[in-house]
């Protein structure tokens, strides 16, 4: 694949490409997350070039997103709370830091970025407020998360989370012989589309540019507007916000 993706968003081709990559995530995480990082950078660049911009990647794990932003000319910095997620060779300048309390001054970022982190924090409102705080007026905030009633809501023990987290975790343990990485209420939380949208839209310090299904191949902005359906069909909610003065 070229340095930047040429997949139209939304499109069936893009969705199928990402789905196939996710099916190989455990066997080939580098391919999966490199592809996802290119796709996310494409989404950010719809709102302006990354060249010369300061990007704060909150909870970016091993740094695939940070590295992609840097390839596109951004001054990107990774802030990750879990040393184990950083891997053996994290991007230069990576900081071990909590997303609730970033060691940054107000308004230093042109782009505050968080991919698939919100479902792993027990206080999403505070996490979002911190991302808004470090973003300059007029800057962009990118937040995506896997909502609980998504088919992937239970992560490695999905879709059996629909029958209850305890049953799903027990089944995973029986089937794999391993302990699940995620435990509901500890490092995985039930975050929902409707409440999150209402919370963000009630804020006076951000404007919602787009609220959409991150991977849906069509009607990406329509699905999250439909109550009840959105909790199951959105799969992964992407919020693109503009920081207000």
C-alpha positions, 0 to 999 in steps of 0.5 A, a space after each residue: 500500500 502507498 504511504 497514504 491510503 487512497 480508499 474512499 470513505 465511506 465505501 464498501 472497498 474501504 470497509 472490506 479492507 479494514 474488516 479483513 485486516 481486523 480479522 488478522 489483528 492477532 496474527 499481524 498487528 503491524 499490518 492492521 494498525 498501520 492500515 488503520 493509522 493511515 485511514 485515521 490520518 486521511 480522516 483528519 486531513 479532510 479538515 486540513 493538512 497535518 504538515 507542521 501541526 502539533 498532534 497529541 495522540 492520547 492512548 495510542 499504544 505502540 505508536 502506529 498513529 503517532 508515526 503516521 502523523 509524523 510521516 505526514 509532517 506533523 509534530 506528533 507526541 504519544 501519551 500512553 498510560 500503560 507501559 506494557 502497551 508502548 512495546 519495545 520500541 515506542 516512538 521517540 519522545 513518548 510519554 507515560 501519562 494518564 489521559 485524565 491529567 495530561 502534562 500539557 499546557 492549555 491549548 497546545 495541540 492543533 489536533 487531539 487524537 484518541 482512537 479506541 480508548 474511551 471504552 477503556 476509561 471509567 470517566 469518559 466525560 473527564 477524559 474528553 474534557 482533558 482532550 478539549 483543554 489541550 486543544 487550541 481554539 479552532 483545533 480539531 478533536 478526533 475521538 473514536 470508541 467501540 460502543 458496548 452494544 456493538 458486535 465488538 463491544 466485548 472485545 476479545 470475548 465478543 459477541 458473547 457479551 450480549 449474554 452478559 460479561 461474566 458468561 462471555 469471559 468464562 466462555 473465552 477462558 474455556 475456549 482459549 485456556 487463557 485469561 481475558 485481557 479485558 475485565 468489565 468495570 476494570 479496563 473495559 466499560 459500557 460506553 453508549 452512543 446516545 449518552 455520549 452524543 448528548 454529552 458532547 452536544 451539550 458542551 459549549 466549548 466544542 462544535 460537532 463537525 461529524 458524528 458517524 460510524 467509523 467503519 460503516 460503508 454507507 450512511 455513516 452519519 445517518 446510523 448514529 442518528 437513529 435511537 436504539 438502532 445506533 447502539 447496535 449498528 454503529 459498531 464504532 462511533 467517530 466524533 470529530 469536534 472543533 474547539 470553540 474560542 
